[in-house]
Amino acid sequence: MAFINFVTQIQFDFGAIQLLKQECERVGITRPLVVTDAGVREAGVLQKCLDALPGVPVAVFDQTPSNPTEAAVRAAVQQYRAHRADGLIAVGGGSSIDCAKGVAIAATHEGPLTHYATIEGGSPRISAAVAPVIAVPTTSGTGSEVARGAILIVDDGRKLGFHAWHLVPKAAICDPELTLGLPPRLTAATGMDAIAHCMEAFMAPAINPPADGIALDGLERGWHHIERATRDGSDREARFNLMSTSMEGAMAFQKGLGCVHSLSHSLGGVDPRLHHGTLNALFLPAVVRFNAEAESVKRERRLERMAQAMGLASAGDIPAAIRDMNARIGLPQGLAELGVTPALFPKVIDGALADHCHKSNPRLASREDYEAMLAASL
């Protein structure tokens, strides 16, 4: 049985940040805690958001780490309660938005975060009591502003997913102007994250024709604009299209993701210094080759349709085209450049097999399959 649900309200265009106070009023947030990170504050983007909230009593938590942790969530919850906040505004990339979602759970639900993790059977425990979240993305990557999930490193070191329709932000303010001037390496890594979402969601076997169409449109926009955005941080057309890719990828991945994310979630938990989008970019070629043998992918010509959106001559060109794109936009050519060694493979594979994205890949991967993908990505 197919389940299709697109539920959030999105304000999308240059200058959309000016609607932030209006969206707070619509949602019913009168005393927000803004969850962000030090980089967003230093770049002046946080101030643009605060300027859009005249007269609103605001507190700011700006200590979100690059991979959000349960410890950061606890610290933000303390500030949420001290401020007597009644909602959250997440300003930043996926880390800040996911951290805010963690706060939305922890501030309103009893017990440790692990109790609500997807692989612990926690999704049904996340209730409508969650604090409302408004998301303001400042990168074009995770699409967490329109997604029902969050990825957090819990106290025992695992990088876990938390998924519930109650976690979808009540509003998303997608203003491409907030991404102008984003550094090239971050533009490249977050852009490939969004492209990976579109590709994995399109290959996922669940039935969701609207999501398939959205994923292909997002892939086409992202593939043809990521290099421009990386080379020229002020290219408004490229920034607009990359933000569209990010949003569309997350709208589509309610279908599920796959081995790219199983591996990157696991490796990111083993070494939290590694950027999630960069890992996705490196794993994509090997996973696309692995998925080429999946019955649903072959029957529905999934790779051929992706190749067409990317402007490639054939499906077989996709893995090499991704590697070439990674090189052109300045991303590493393999995991070894990031300090990853085969000694880490057993632990990474353990995590990948347990990850919530593992079973939604179009072809179920074995331990040996994951080892081959890791070796090919090294």
GIJO-V287020 format. One record per residue. N is the residue number from 1. RES is the residue in one letter. SS is DSSP state (@ for helix, = for strand, . for the rest). OMEGA is omega in radians with two decimals (999 if undefined). D_FIRST is the distance of its C-alpha to the first C-alpha in Angstrom with 2 decimals. Layout:
# GIJO-V287020
<<N RES SS OMEGA D_FIRST> <N RES SS OMEGA D_FIRST>>
This chain:
# GIJO-V287020
<<1 M . 3.13 0.00> <2 A . 3.05 3.82> <3 F . -3.04 6.56> <4 I . -3.03 9.91> <5 N . 3.02 13.15> <6 F . -2.80 16.68> <7 V . -3.00 19.03> <8 T . 3.12 22.50> <9 Q = -3.02 25.73> <10 I = 2.95 27.57> <11 Q = -2.98 31.23> <12 F = 2.98 31.78> <13 D . 3.01 35.21> <14 F . -3.14 38.60> <15 G . -3.10 40.16> <16 A @ -3.13 36.98> <17 I @ 3.13 38.41> <18 Q @ 3.13 40.77> <19 L @ -3.05 37.92> <20 L @ 3.14 37.41> <21 K @ 3.10 39.54> <22 Q @ -3.13 37.90> <23 E @ 3.04 34.44> <24 C @ 3.14 35.90> <25 E @ 3.14 37.22> <26 R @ -3.10 33.97> <27 V @ -3.13 32.04> <28 G . 3.09 34.95> <29 I . -3.13 36.24> <30 T . 3.13 40.03> <31 R . -3.04 41.01> <32 P = 2.84 38.83> <33 L = 3.08 39.07> <34 V = 3.12 38.70> <35 V = -3.07 37.22> <36 T . 3.09 38.47> <37 D . -3.05 40.53> <38 A @ 3.14 44.15> <39 G @ 3.12 43.58> <40 V @ 3.09 41.98> <41 R @ -3.09 44.94> <42 E @ -3.14 47.48> <43 A . 3.14 46.05> <44 G . -3.10 46.64> <45 V @ 3.10 43.02> <46 L @ -3.11 42.83> <47 Q @ 3.09 45.87> <48 K @ 3.12 44.27> <49 C @ 3.13 41.53> <50 L @ 3.10 44.15> <51 D @ 3.13 46.20> <52 A . -3.12 43.30> <53 L . -3.11 43.44> <54 P . 3.09 46.99> <55 G . -3.12 47.95> <56 V . 3.09 44.84> <57 P . -3.01 45.67> <58 V . 2.92 43.86> <59 A = -3.07 43.89> <60 V = 2.95 42.96> <61 F = -3.04 41.60> <62 D . -3.09 42.24> <63 Q . 3.09 41.98> <64 T . 3.08 38.43> <65 P . -3.09 38.72> <66 S . 2.95 37.20> <67 N . -2.98 34.62> <68 P . -3.05 34.10> <69 T = 3.06 34.98> <70 E @ 3.11 34.74> <71 A @ 3.10 38.50> <72 A @ 3.10 38.19> <73 V @ 3.14 35.63> <74 R @ -3.14 38.14> <75 A @ 3.13 40.95> <76 A @ 3.10 39.05> <77 V @ 3.09 38.11> <78 Q @ 3.14 41.84> <79 Q @ 3.10 42.62> <80 Y @ -3.10 39.84> <81 R @ 3.13 41.41> <82 A @ 3.14 44.96> <83 H . -3.01 44.21> <84 R . -3.10 42.53> <85 A . 3.09 39.70> <86 D . 3.11 36.91> <87 G = -3.04 34.59> <88 L = 2.95 34.30> <89 I = 3.12 34.84> <90 A = -3.11 33.80> <91 V = -3.14 36.03> <92 G = 3.07 35.68> <93 G . -3.10 33.36> <94 G @ -3.13 30.27> <95 S @ -3.14 32.56> <96 S @ -3.13 33.83> <97 I @ 3.12 30.52> <98 D @ 3.09 28.94> <99 C @ 3.12 32.14> <100 A @ 3.09 31.88> <101 K @ 3.05 28.36> <102 G @ 3.09 29.86> <103 V @ 3.13 32.62> <104 A @ 3.08 30.25> <105 I @ -2.97 28.86> <106 A @ -3.13 32.20> <107 A . -3.02 34.24> <108 T . -3.11 32.18> <109 H . -3.12 30.87> <110 E . 3.00 33.01> <111 G . -3.12 33.32> <112 P . -3.12 32.97> <113 L @ -3.09 30.27> <114 T @ 3.13 29.01> <115 H @ -3.07 27.81> <116 Y @ 3.14 25.10> <117 A . -3.07 24.14> <118 T @ -3.08 20.56> <119 I @ 3.04 21.69> <120 E @ -3.11 23.74> <121 G . -3.00 20.84> <122 G . -3.07 22.22> <123 S @ 3.14 19.42> <124 P @ -3.14 19.15> <125 R @ 3.11 22.96> <126 I . -2.98 23.13> <127 S . 3.10 23.70> <128 A . 3.11 24.52> <129 A . -3.11 28.10> <130 V . 3.08 27.82> <131 A . 3.14 30.59> <132 P . -3.13 29.70> <133 V = 2.90 29.84> <134 I = -3.06 30.97> <135 A = 3.11 30.63> <136 V = -3.11 33.27> <137 P = 3.09 32.62> <138 T . 2.97 35.84> <139 T . 3.12 34.41> <140 S . -3.04 31.80> <141 G . -2.94 29.68> <142 T . -3.05 27.01> <143 G . -3.09 25.54> <144 S @ 3.14 25.29> <145 E @ 3.13 26.36> <146 V @ -3.04 22.90> <147 A . -3.11 20.84> <148 R . -3.03 19.59> <149 G = 3.02 21.26> <150 A = 3.10 24.82> <151 I = -3.06 26.56> <152 L = 3.02 29.66> <153 I = -3.10 32.22> <154 V . -2.98 32.78> <155 D . -3.12 36.16> <156 D . 3.06 35.71> <157 G . 3.13 35.21> <158 R . 3.06 31.50> <159 K = -2.95 29.56> <160 L = 3.06 26.38> <161 G = 3.08 23.36> <162 F = -3.00 22.70> <163 H = 3.04 19.41> <164 A . 3.12 18.61> <165 W @ 3.09 17.88> <166 H @ -3.12 21.35> <167 L @ 3.10 22.87> <168 V . 3.12 22.14> <169 P . 3.14 25.69> <170 K . 3.08 26.64> <171 A = 3.03 28.33> <172 A = 3.08 28.81> <173 I = -3.09 32.22> <174 C = -3.09 32.00> <175 D . -3.12 35.62> <176 P @ 3.13 36.42> <177 E @ -3.14 40.05> <178 L @ 3.14 39.42> <179 T @ 3.12 38.66> <180 L . 3.14 41.85> <181 G . 3.07 44.10> <182 L . -3.09 41.51> <183 P . -3.07 43.18> <184 P @ -3.08 42.38> <185 R @ 3.12 41.05> <186 L @ 3.06 38.66> <187 T @ -3.11 37.59> <188 A @ -3.07 36.91> <189 A @ -3.14 35.03> <190 T @ 3.10 32.80> <191 G @ 3.10 32.26> <192 M @ 3.02 31.11> <193 D @ -3.14 28.76> <194 A @ 3.11 27.11> <195 I @ 3.09 27.14> <196 A @ 3.10 25.57> <197 H @ -3.13 22.66> <198 C @ -3.09 22.14> <199 M @ -3.12 22.49> <200 E @ 3.12 20.36> <201 A @ -3.14 17.48> <202 F @ 3.13 17.79> <203 M @ -3.11 17.94> <204 A . -2.99 14.93> <205 P . -3.10 12.31> <206 A . -3.13 9.12> <207 I . 3.10 8.03> <208 N . -3.09 10.15> <209 P @ 3.08 13.05> <210 P @ 3.12 15.03> <211 A @ 3.10 15.20> <212 D @ 3.12 16.35> <213 G @ 3.12 19.04> <214 I @ -3.13 20.12> <215 A @ -3.14 20.44> <216 L @ 3.10 22.60> <217 D @ 3.11 24.76> <218 G @ 3.11 25.28> <219 L @ -3.13 26.22> <220 E @ 3.13 28.69> <221 R @ -3.08 30.28> <222 G @ -3.07 30.62> <223 W @ -3.06 31.89> <224 H @ -3.11 34.55> <225 H @ -3.06 35.77> <226 I @ -3.12 35.69> <227 E @ 3.09 39.04> <228 R @ -3.12 40.66> <229 A @ -3.13 39.52> <230 T @ -3.10 40.77> <231 R @ -3.09 44.12> <232 D . -3.09 44.76> <233 G . -3.12 43.50> <234 S . -3.12 44.67> <235 D . -3.02 42.71> <236 R @ 3.13 40.94> <237 E @ 3.13 38.82> <238 A @ 3.13 37.61> <239 R @ 3.11 36.88> <240 F @ -3.09 34.94> <241 N @ 3.08 32.73> <242 L @ 3.10 32.21> <243 M @ 3.05 31.16> <244 S @ 3.12 28.67> <245 T @ -3.14 27.31> <246 S @ -3.14 27.03> <247 M @ -3.08 25.18> <248 E @ 3.11 22.80> <249 G @ -3.14 22.10> <250 A @ 3.03 21.00> <251 M @ -3.09 18.92> <252 A @ -2.98 17.09> <253 F @ 2.88 16.87> <254 Q @ 3.02 14.22> <255 K @ -3.01 12.23> <256 G . 3.08 14.55> <257 L . -3.09 18.02> <258 G . -2.98 19.74> <259 C @ 3.09 23.12> <260 V @ -3.08 25.23> <261 H @ 3.04 24.25> <262 S @ -3.13 24.29> <263 L @ -3.08 27.85> <264 S @ 3.05 29.00> <265 H @ -3.08 27.81> <266 S @ -3.12 29.60> <267 L @ 3.09 32.73> <268 G @ 3.06 32.93> <269 G @ 3.10 33.05> <270 V @ 3.13 35.73> <271 D . -3.06 37.75> <272 P . 3.11 36.91> <273 R . -3.05 39.45> <274 L . -3.10 37.17> <275 H . -3.07 35.35> <276 H @ -3.12 31.57> <277 G @ 3.09 31.49> <278 T @ 3.11 34.30> <279 L @ 3.10 32.54> <280 N @ 3.14 29.41> <281 A @ -3.10 31.76> <282 L @ -3.12 33.44> <283 F @ -3.03 30.39> <284 L @ -3.09 28.62> <285 P @ -3.11 30.78> <286 A @ -3.11 30.33> <287 V @ 3.08 26.56> <288 V @ 3.10 26.23> <289 R @ 3.13 28.44> <290 F @ -3.10 26.41> <291 N @ -3.13 23.08> <292 A . -3.14 24.84> <293 E . 3.14 24.43> <294 A . -3.07 20.64> <295 E @ -3.12 19.25> <296 S @ 3.13 16.50> <297 V @ 3.14 19.28> <298 K @ -3.06 21.73> <299 R @ -3.07 19.66> <300 E . 3.07 18.58> <301 R . -3.07 22.03> <302 R @ -3.10 20.81> <303 L @ 3.10 24.26> <304 E @ -3.13 26.13> <305 R @ 3.05 24.34> <306 M @ 3.13 25.15> <307 A @ 3.12 28.69> <308 Q @ 3.13 29.10> <309 A @ -3.12 28.15> <310 M @ -3.13 30.66> <311 G . -3.13 33.34> <312 L . -3.07 33.66> <313 A . -3.08 34.82> <314 S . 3.13 32.30> <315 A @ -3.14 29.39> <316 G @ -3.14 31.94> <317 D @ -2.98 33.75> <318 I @ -3.09 31.08> <319 P @ 3.14 32.18> <320 A @ 3.13 35.85> <321 A @ 3.10 35.18> <322 I @ 3.11 33.52> <323 R @ 3.13 36.50> <324 D @ 3.12 38.90> <325 M @ 3.10 37.28> <326 N @ -3.13 37.48> <327 A @ -3.07 41.16> <328 R @ -3.10 41.92> <329 I . 2.97 40.54> <330 G . 3.09 42.34> <331 L . 3.13 39.71> <332 P . 3.13 40.65> <333 Q . 3.12 40.35> <334 G . -3.12 39.21> <335 L @ -3.11 38.58> <336 A @ 3.12 42.20> <337 E @ 3.13 43.41> <338 L @ 3.14 41.65> <339 G . 3.13 43.40> <340 V . 3.12 40.51> <341 T . 3.11 41.86> <342 P @ 3.13 40.47> <343 A @ 3.14 41.62> <344 L @ -2.98 38.62> <345 F @ -3.09 36.08> <346 P @ -3.14 35.52> <347 K @ 3.11 34.76> <348 V @ -3.13 32.49> <349 I @ 3.07 30.54> <350 D @ -3.13 30.22> <351 G @ -3.13 28.69> <352 A @ 3.14 26.35> <353 L @ -3.14 24.96> <354 A @ -3.03 24.32> <355 D . -3.10 22.94> <356 H . 3.13 19.51> <357 C . -3.03 19.05> <358 H @ -3.01 19.97> <359 K @ 3.13 16.72> <360 S @ 2.99 14.87> <361 N . -3.10 17.60> <362 P . 3.10 16.79> <363 R . -3.06 19.47> <364 L . -3.08 20.11> <365 A . 3.05 23.66> <366 S . 3.06 26.34> <367 R @ 3.14 29.39> <368 E @ 3.10 31.39> <369 D @ 3.14 28.99> <370 Y @ 3.13 29.21> <371 E @ 3.12 32.97> <372 A @ 3.13 33.22> <373 M @ 3.11 31.30> <374 L @ -3.14 33.61> <375 A @ 3.14 36.66> <376 A @ -3.11 35.73> <377 S @ -3.04 35.36> <378 L . 999 38.64>>
